């Protein structure tokens, strides 16, 4: 989240008794990183720091003498120039006045020495000339000789005790040397002698003001207030007095009173930049950014080089930018952040917030640059390191992300967001135990950190601890009831340990969907279709939305329609939501465009903007391919940009959204008598609901390992979330029935020794020797992953959430799979795949006992198993599961039928029967 700099008060002046750091402190909060977007986040402001400094009505003198002026009176002597003046010079009274006037003129022109020569002659003639003595003191001040000045003023007062000019000047020396009480006392005498003298009034007011500031610095605020008020009563035209009263009230958070005093000050001195600036500070702290900017601009117009004015103007523009960005206008916010930096290029908060804005706009390179600039300006800026880590992770540079997180945690070891973010990286790398410790630390530092609870659930899910994961998701939702990640992760987790037909699972999806859809305002309803136009032979406009169009499971099933759509029947538009692609992404882009389709990279678009784009593109049939899994764009579907909307491929259950009309499936995954309920209407394709396009880098099928090893190797490359305690129980029974067999598991958490030991003990505690279990981490490349099937003889499917891509890969690599049919879609995917490929006999069990029996039976005929291994790839290529042309023809026919149902509602029953 963006941060806001604290708003410190402008210091127009600084007294010897008060030093204030003009930079202020800075408070800020992180922004919404998923799991770590942040997410930002309202800016905080620190307490306003107000300061002041006295202004004198006469010329300043040096205050470097530590001895009081009286101590120097006895030592007073004429300077060298005075000694050179002729002592015999005599002047008349008229001549003396003329000499004094000339001396004043010389002093005004900076010729103090010549003025002193003239005054020496006058004083030599008349040592009781108070005016000459006083003027001589002023000349001494101009030379920096405070002792000589004070002695001259004292001599004038000895001659004429009520000489107002000497009294004022003497008080100025007292004031400069910090003797404010003596200054005030001296000026009280002057006021009594000349009550209507404006110069005396101003000097007295200035002394009272300085005394007030001194008292305030000593903690005597009430006495200080009295002095400030007395100052403006003595001299109602003394602008500095009203200014310091404004500072006083502002420091006490009495902003209305402070504002009035600043306004009185500005009536007297309209060009008083510091008063304009402090008035802006009040507006700023009250949240009135427009008024604050206007006041700061006034200050800037009068003092463009005053750093504090420029800094406060930068703060205001930065906060204004943050406010606008939170309203959704990132582009306008970026311009304001840049404007802030034009006034104060080193204002680190604006640099940082500009990085946040670029990151939210998908401008990763610019965001990285701005975060690095913020770090260069403030090496202890932990938030900048943290956000840099988030960006580095998003662009795939995990090493740089880890280093940035470590730098942030070195600065602030208990930084919850950074602990959470580093944990998500470690989770992705399979460093489970390290991730667990970091998440525990994050929650210790911030128990109410909702996203950390969610990410703890993800880690527990990856370790196969689904009940614990559900508790973590619920903890997150208690803290943040609308947390989308936790809500959808919970739905996904339910499928791992519960049958999709269970009412609790069905109800959870429906309830989530209803609540989620209410968060979005639908686009304006489309006008009824023109039936003549709708029945034309123009291609149907079909849109696909997916964040998984890279080397991801979904991509192996999405490729068929993207590559093989017939341009005469369908104009397909692909909305690629993947934040970063790979070679598979480029291949899919080329396939789409080669088939006459349109490819659009839309990862940077919000769901609202993407929905508007879909509507603008005139999409008639829109499919989302993600369901409740990561990075979905279900919000687009909720806004109903297309008249016909479907879900397909990515998720084995309902979206729960009333705005999604249909769900593509087949008769085996979802038989007519299924007890699983869906918000969507089920549309069954003629064969399997999926079409698999094998990886082009798949290695050749190798020989049966058992022939070389002398023992059978069972295995599963499904993720740990699907490997439930019940699944392990069944697998253990198979291993007990085949004592020579080994078991091969490959999973992300197995990069962590503690995770490997945890899973190994699940088998050991049930009587399986540890040496019979091989636990491997993920392979670095897809080809390496597929090559590992060369060590496996028979694949064992999971339940109640069966494998999909994993099963297809196993079959393509010549490894047959034992699967268990069930009562819901997730359970029956293996049934559909194996039936479609022709392995419906001997490989599909109806219960757990038969599952064990079939697995044991498959080990009894190694020659047959070897022959099946050799033939399985070709058998798969020649079946409907890999018949892309035939599959897409059926798919396009389905789309056209659904469109006709929309155009001709009266034909709905007939079309529905055809697809039932």
N, C-alpha and C positions, 0 to 999 in steps of 0.2 A: 504494500500500500504506500501510497505516497506519504511523504512526511511534510510537516510544516515547521518552519523555523520559529523559534521563540521571538517575541516582539519586545525588544528592549527599548527603553526610552531614549530619546535623543538627548545629548548633552550639549547644550549651547555653550556652557561655561563650566569650568572646573576650578574649585577652590583648593587652597593648600590643604584643607582638612578633609577632602573627599576625593577619592579616586574610584572611578567606575569603569568596568570593562564594557566597552560599547558593543562587543560582539554578541552578548547574551548567551544563554544556554540553549540547547536544542533538544526538544523531545520529539520522538517520532515513533510510529508503529509500523510493522511489516504488513505488506500486502497480499493477500490471497494467493498463496501458492497452493496450488492444489496439493492436496496432501502436503501441498505445500505452496497456489496463486493467491502461489498466497494463494489468493484471494482477496485490498486492502483493504472498512478501515477509515475512520475520520481523523483529521489532523488535530494534534494537541498543541496548545499554546502554553508556554511557561508564564510565570508571573512577570508582569511588566516591571522593569527596573528603571526608575526615574532618577536623574541626577541633575545637578546644577553647578554653576560656577559663577562667582560674583563678577560683575562688570563695574569698573570705576568710571566716574564722570571725568576724571583727569587722566593724564598720561601715566602709563604703568611705570613703576620703578623696579629695579632689581631687588629681589628679596633674599640675596645670598649672604647677608650679614647676620650672624647669629647673635650679635650683641645689640641691645636696644639702642635707639637713637640717642637717649639721654646720656649714655655712657660716652658718647663721642663729643659732647658739647665742649667739655673742657679742653679737648685736644684739637679743637678747630683751628685751622690755620689757613691762610690764603694759598691758593695754588700758584704755580710758577708764573702764569700769565698775569695774575693780579699783582705779583711782586714786581713785574716789569713795568707796571703803570707808574706814571710820574706821581710821587706823593705830594708834589707842590702844586698839582693842578687844583685850582679853585673854581667853584661854580656858584652862580646865583641861584635863588629858588626857582626863577623862571628857567634858568639853564638846566637845573636839576630835572625838572619835569620834562624838558625837551630830551635830555639824556635818557631818562626812563622810557619815554616813548620810543626812542631810537633803539634802546636795548630790547624792548619787546619785539620790535620789528626784526632785529637780528636773531632773536630767539626763535621767532616763527619761521625764519629761513634756515634754521639749523646751525647758526653761527654763535654757539654758546660762549666760546672764548672771547670773541669780540664784545659780546654783550656784557660779560663779566668785567672786562676792562672798563667799560663805561660806568658800570654800577660801582666799581671800586672807587672811581673818582667821586661819584655822588656821595657814597657812604663816608668817604674820607672827609668830605666837606661837611656832611650832616649825618653823624652816626645814629641819629634818632629818626631817620627817614624810614618809616615802617614799610611804605610801598617799595622802596628800593631794596630793603632787606628781604621782603617777601619775594620779589622778583629774582633776587640773587638765589634764594632757595630753590626756585623753580628751575633756574639755569643749572644749579648743582644736580637736581634730579635728572635733567636731560643728559648730564654727563655720567650719571650713575653714582654720584657721590651722595648717598642718602644721609650720611652723618653730617656732612656740610650743609645739606638742604635743611635737615631738622634743626641744626643750630641757627641757621638764618631765620627760619620761621619762628623759633623760640625768641630770637633777638627782636623780631618785629613785634611779637606779642608782649615782650617786656616793655617795649615802648608804647604799644597800643593794644591792651589786652583784648579788646573787642574787634580787632581787625579781622573782618570775616574771611577775607581771602586767605590770610595766614592761618586762621583756624581750620578752614577747609583743607588747606594744603597739609597742615600738621596732622589732621585726622587721617589724610590719605597715607601718610608715612606710617602712622600707627596701624592702619588697616593692612598695609602691605606687609608689615612685620608680624601680623597675626594678633596684634593687641586691639581686638575689636571693642572691648569695653571702654578703653581709653579713647578710641576713635569716636564711639557713640557719645561719650561724655563731652568730648571736645566739640562735637557738632551740636549737641544740646545748647552749649554756650553760644554757638554761632546762630542757631535758630532764634534764641532769645534776643540776640542783638539785631538780627535782620529777619524777622518772621516772614516777610513777603518776598525774600530773595529766592528766586527759583533755583539758582545754582546751589544755594545752601540746602534748600529742601531736597534736591536730588541727591546731594552728597549724604545727607542724613538718612534718606530712604535707602541708599545703597549700603550704608554701614549697618543699618538695622537688618536689611536683607541678608548681608553676610553673616551677621550675628545669628540670625535665624537658622541659616544653613549649618553653622557650627554647632548650635544647640541640637539640631536634628541629628547630626552625625554622632553626637554624644548620647542620643536616645531620649532627649528631652523634647519630644514632639509637640506637646501642648505649648511649651514656652516658645518653641520655634514658630508655631502658627501665630502666636500673639505678635511676634516680631514682624512676620511677613505682613500681617494685617495692619500693624502700626505703620509700616513703611508706605503702604499705598494710601493710608489715611493722611500721612504727612505730605505725600506727593502723589496726587491722583493721576499724574501723567507719567509716572514711573512704570514703564512697560515691564521691566524685569521683575518687579514685585509681583505683578499679576501672573507672570510666567512661573515664578517659583511657587506661588500659591497653587497654580495648576499642577505642578509636579507633586506638591505636597498631597493634594487631594487624590491624585491618581495613584500615588503610592499606597493610599489607604483604600483603594478600590472605590472611591467616591467619584465615579467617572462623570456624572452629571455636573457636579461642582467643579471638577477639573476642567471640563469642557467650557463652562462659563468663564472661568478665569483665563483660559487660553484665548477665548474670543475677545475678552476685554483687552488683553495684551495686544492682539492683532489689530484692534481698532486704533490703538495708539501707535503701533508700528507694523503696518501691513506687510512689510518685507522681512519680518522676523522669521527666518526659515525654520529655526528650531521649534518655534511655537506651532507653526503649520505641521511640522513633522510629529510633534507630540499629540497634536489634535488628531492626526492620522492614526497614531498608536491607539488612542481611545476607540476610534471607530473600528479599528482592526480587531481589538480585543472583544468588542461587542458583536463581531461578526458582520459588520457593515462594510464589506470589502469595497464597494463602489465609492462610498464616501472616503474610506481610507486612502484609496488610490488618488482621489481628487485632492485630498489634503497633502499627500506626499508629492504629488505633481506640483502643487503650489510651492512647497518647500524647495523642490528641485529647480523650479524656475528662478528662485532667488539665490540658491546656493548649489549650482550644478556640480561643484567639486567637493561638496561635503560628503564624506564617506558614509556617515550614518544615514543621511537622507537617501543615498543610492541603495544602501543595504535594505532599508525599510521598504523602499519602493520595490526592490526585487522580492522581498518577502511577500508583499501584498500580491504582486502579479503571480508568484508561485502558488500562493494559497487560492487565488482566483482560478488558476489553471486546474488545480486539484478539484475544486468545486465543480467546474465545468466538466472535467473528465468523469466525475462520478455521475453526472447527468447523461453521460454517453457520448459526448462530443470530444473524442480524443484528438482529432485534428486541430480543433480550436485550442485545446489545452496545450498542445505542443507549441503552438505559436506564442502563447502567453509565457510558457516556461522559457522559451528563447528570448522573449522580450525582457523577462526578469534577468536573464544572464547578460543582456546588453547593458543593463545598469550596474550589475555586480558580477563580473565574469567568474569570480572565485566563490560565489555563493553556492556552497556545496549541496545544500538541500535542493536547490533548483536543478543542479546538475543531476543529482540522484533521481529526483522526480521525473525529469525528462527521460531518464533511462527507463523508469517504470512505464511511462506513457509509450515509448517506443516498443517496449516488450509486449505490452498489451495490444499494440497495433501490429504485432508480428514482425517488427523491424529489428531482428535479432542483432545484426551487425551494429546498428546504431545504439542499441541498448547496451551491448557489450562495451562499446567505446565510452558511453556516458558513465557506466558503473566503474570502469577503470579510471576515468577522469576523477570521479568522486573519491576513489581510493587514493589517487595521487594527491588530492587536495587534503584529504583527511585519512591518513593511514590506519586510524583506529575506527573506521566507519564499518562496524560489523554488518549492518544491514546491506550495505553495498556489496560486500563479499557474498552474503547469503543470496542476494538476488542474482549476482553474477553466476553463482552455482546453479541456480534454477535455469537460467538461460543456457548454460553450458550443457546441462543435462538434456534440455529440449533439443539442442542441435546435435546431440549424440557424443559429445566430448566428455565422457564420464570421468576421465582422469583429471581434467581441469576442474570439473564440478567438485570432485572430492577435495582437491587442493584448496578451492575457494571456501568450501565448508570448513575445512580444518583451520584456515586463516581466521574465519569469523569466530570459531569456537576458541581459538587461542586468545582472542580479544575478550570474548564473553563466553566462558565455559557453560553457562546455564541458559544459553539462548535457545528457547524452546523450538522456534520455527526452524532454526538451523539444525538442531538435533534431529528433528523430524525429517528434514530434507535429506540429510546425510543417511538417515535410516532407510528412506525410500530407495536411494541409490544402492545401498548395501543389499536391500531386499531384491532388487533387480539383478544384482550380481550373485545372488545365492549366499551371501554372507549373513546367514540367518541369525546366528548368535550375536554378532556385533550389532545388527539392526535391532534386535530385541533390547539390548542394553541401552542403545540410544533412545529408543521410544520410551523405555521406562524412565530414563533421565528427563526426557521432554515432559512426561506426565508428572514427574516429581516437581519439576520447575513450574509447571502450569497444569494442575489437575483438571481444569475445565477446558483444556485444549481439545476441541471436538475432533479436528482433523487427525490428531495424533492417535486418538482412539480408533478412528477409521483405519488408519494405516497399520496399527497394531493388528486389527482384524485381517487385513490383507496378508500380513506376514503369517499369522496363525493359519489362514486359509492355505497359503502356499506350503505350509508344513503339514497340512492334512488335519489340522485341529479345528474342524468346522464348528462344533458346539461353542468352543471358546471364541472363535471368530464372530459368531452371532451375538455373543455377549458384548464384544467390543463394538460391533456396529450399533447395538442398542444403546450402549453408553454414549456413543457419538450423537445418536438421534435424540437422546434425552437433553443433550446440551444444545443441539441445533436441529430442531424438528424438521426443517426443510433441507437438510444436508443431502444433496443429490447423490454424492458418491456413496455415502453409507446406506442410503435407502436402496439404491440399485445393487450394491454389493450384497446386501442382505437377501434380496430376492434371488440373486445368483447362487448364494450359499445354500439357500433352502433346497435347490435342485440337487445338491450333492448328497444330502443325507435323507431326503424325503422324496417319495414318489410324487411326480407332478400332478397325479390325480387326487392327491389328498386335499380335502376341502380347505385346510389351513393354507396350503400353498396357493391354491387358486384364488382364495379370497384376498390374500396378501397382494397378489399382482393386480387384482381389480381395484382394490382400495388405493394402492399407490398410483395407479394410472389416473383414477378420478381426481385425486388431489393434485397430481402433477399437471394435468391438463388445465386445471383452474388457474395455474400460475401464468398462463399465456392467453393473450387476446387473439382470437381467430382473425385471419385476414377477412376483408369484406367478402360476403358470399358471392360466388360466381353466378352470372346470369344463366338461366336455363339454356342448354345447348340447342343450337339450331339443328334440328334433326336431319334436314337435307344435307347440310354441311358435314354433320357428324357421320353420315352414311357414305361420304365420298371415299374415294380410293387413296386419299392422301395418307402418308405414313403416320402412324400413331406416335405421338411424342412421349417417350418413356424416360424417366429420370431415375438414376441410381445414386444414393447417398451412402458413403462409407468412409470411415477413418482408417480402414484396414487394407488399403490398396498398396501394400508393400509385401515383403516376405512374411506373411501372416496367414494363419489358417484360412481365413475367409477368402483370401486372394485366389486360392486354388479352385474355388467353386464359382467365384465371380468372373473368372476369365472367360468361361464359355460364352455367356451372353455378350460380354463386352467385345469379344473377338468375332463372334459368328452371327450377330444380328443381321438381318436382311434389310438393306436400306430401303427397299421397296415397301416393306411392311412396317418398319420401325425406325424412327429417328431417335437414337438414344443419346442422352446427355449424362455424362458422368460427373458427379460433384465430389471431387477428391478432397476429403477433410483431413488427410494425414499431414501432420505438421512438418514431417520430413520424409522424403522418399528414399528409394534405393533402386538398384537395377531392375527389380521386379516392377516398381512403379513406372519406370520409363518403358518397360516392355508392355505393360498394360495400356499406357497412354498410346503407344504406337499401334497396338492392336485395335483400340477403340477408334482411333482416327482412320486406320486402314479399313475399317468396316463402315466408314461414313458417319461415325458418331462424333460427338463433341466432348472434349475433356476440359474441365474447369477446376483449377486449384482454388479451393475456397476455405482452406484451414483458418485463414485470418478473419473470415467473416463471422459475425455473431449469428446466433440462430435466427434472430429477427431479420437480419440482412440476407441470410441465406434463403429464408422463406420468401422474402420479397423477390429474390432473384429467380427462384423456382417459378413463382407466379408470373414474373415478367417473361420467362422463357416459354411460357405456354405449355408447361408439362401437363399431360393428361393423366398419365399413370405414373405414380411416384413410389419407389421402393426404398426402404431403409434396410441395411444389411447388418445391423449391429445388435438390435434389441437392447437388453439391459447391460450389455458389456461396456468396457471402457471407451471413453471418448465419443459416445453415441451422440446423435443429433435428434433425439426424440422431441426436443422442443420445436424443431421445424415441423415435424408431423403434427404436433399439438395445434399449430397455427393453421393447419389445413390449407396449404398452398395449392394442392392439386385436387381435382374432383374425385379421383380414385387413388387410394393409398394402401400400400401393402407392406408387410414385414416378411423377411426371408433370410435364410442361411445362418445368421450370427448367434441366435439364441433359441434354446429349446422350449421356450414357454411364451406366454402372452406378453405383449408390451403393456397391457392394461389400459391402453389409450382408446377411448371411444372414437377418436379421430382416425385411427388406423382401421380400415374397413375389412381387410382380408389378410390371411396368413397362408403362404404356400407350403404344402406338405405332401404326403402320399398316404395311401391306404394302409400301409404297414406301420408307419410311425404313429398315425392317428386313425385307427379303425373307426368305422361308423359307430360302434358301441362304446367308444372311449368315455371314461368317466371324467377325464380331464376337461376342464372348462376354459374357454378362451373368450376374450372380449371380441376378437376378430372372428369373422366367418372363415372356416377352413376351406381352402381350395386345393383339391388333390390333383397333382400332376399324374400322367398316365403310368410312369415308372417311378424310380426313386426321385425324391424331391431335389436331389443334388446331382450335379454333373462335375466330375473331378477331372482337372487338367494336371497331369503329373509334372513334377519339377523337371526342367530340361537338364539339370546337372545331376540327376539321379545316377548313381553308379550301376553297373551291370549286376544282375542277381548272381550271387556266389553259390557254391555248393552247400548242401545241407551240413551245418556244423556237427551234428551228431555223428555223421559218418566218419569224421576225422577225430572227434573228441571221445567217442565211445559213451557219451551220455547226452541226454536231452537238456536243452536250455530253454526254459520258459522265460517269458519276459513281458514287460509292459513299459511303454514310454509315455503313458498318460500322466497328467500332472497329479501331484500329491493330493489335491483337493478331492479328486475322484476316488482315491484309494482309501476307502473308509475302513473302519475296524471289521465290518462284516465282510468286505472284499478280502482283507488279509486273512481272515479265518478260513475262507474258502480256498485261497491260494495255499495256505499252510496244509490243508487236508490233501491237496493235490501233491505237494512235495512229500508228504508223509506216505502217500500211496505210491510214489515213484522215488524211492530212497536215493537213487543215483542222480536224480535230476538236480539242476542248479537253477537259480532265478536271477534274472538281469533286470534291474530298474535304472532308468535314467531320468534325472530330475534336476531342476534348478537348485534347490537347497542343498544338494549333495556336494556342492563346492565347499560347504561348511562341515568340518569334522564333527562338530557337536550334533548337527542335523543328521549326518550319516549314522552316527552312533545311536541316536534316538530311534530312527527307523529300523536299524538293524536289531535293536532290542525288542521291537514289536514281533519279530520273527523268532528270535532266540527264546523269549519268554514262553512261546508256544511250542517249543521243542525242536526248532529247526537250527541246525548248527550254523554258526556265523560264516564259516568258510563256504557255504553253499549259496550265499547271497552276495551279489555284486551290485554295488551302488555307484553309478557314474554321474558326473555333472553334465550340464548341457555342452554340446559340441560347439566349437567356434563358428562353423559354417554349416549351411544346410546339407551340402554334399557329405560332410563328415558325419552329420546326424544320421543321414540315410544309410551310410556305410556301416553304422553300428548294427543294423539289422542283419549283417553278415554273421553276427555272433549269436543270433536267436533262431531257434527252430520253430517254436509255437508262441503266438502272441495271445495273451489273456486279456479280455476286455474288462472294463469296470462296470459297476452298476450301483445305484439306479441311474447314474449319469454315464452313459456309454461314450466311448471315443468316436470321433468323427474323422478329422484329418489324420489323427494317429492311426486309425484303423485302415484308412485308404493307403497311407504310406506303407504300413506293414504289408498289406496285400500286394502293393506294387513292387515291393522288394522281395516278393516270393514267400512271405511268412504268413501262413493262414492264421485265423483268429477265432478263438472260442468266445462266443457272446451269449448273453442271457436276455431272452425276450421278457418284456414287462408290460405295465399297464399305462404307460405315459410316453410322450414323444421322446424325452431324453433317454429313456430306457430302451427304446426300440430302434434307435438309429443304426446300431449294429445289425439288427434284424433286417432292416431295409437294405443296407449295403451288401451284406452277405447273400441275401436272396437275389439281389440284382446281379451279382457277379456269378451266381450259380453255386454257391457254397451253402445251400439251405439244408443239405443232408450231412449230418455228422459234425456240424460246427455251430448250430444254434440250439441252445438249451432252453427248456421251458421252466426249469426250476434249478435250485442250487445243486441238488444231488445230481441231476443230469449234467450240469456244467462240469462237475468234478469227474463224472463218468466219461464224458466226451474227451476231456483233457487227457485222462489216463489212457483211454482207447487210442487216441491219436499217436501215442508214443510206441504203440505195439507193431507198427508196420513202417519201418524206416524207408524201405524202397518206395513205397507209395507216397510217403511224405516228401521224399526227394523228388519224385516225378511231379508231384503237385507244385513244388517249389519252382521247378523249371518252367512249368506251363502257366503259372498263375498270372504273370505279367501280361502275356498275350491274351489270356482268358479275360482279363480285366479290360484290356484295350478294346476288345471286340464286343463288350457288353454295353447296355444303355448307360452305365455309370460313366463311361468315357466317350460316349457318342455325342459330341458337342453339337453337330449339325442337327441330328434328330431331336435332341433335347431342346435346342433353341427354337426349332419349328413348333414344337408343342408349347413352349413358353409363350411365343408370340401369339399363338392361337388363343391361349388363356387370356393374355392381355386384351386382345380384341373382344373376346366374349365379355370380359368384365367391363370394358368400355361401353359395349352395346347395352349391358344391363343399366349403366348409368344413363345412357341416352334414351333407352326405351324401358322405363321401369315396368311396363306391363308385361315385358318378356322375361322378367326376372326369374319366375318359377322355372321356366323351361331351361334357361341357361344354368341355373343353380343345379338342377337335376343332372344336367350333362356333366357337371364338375363335382358331383357329390362323391 
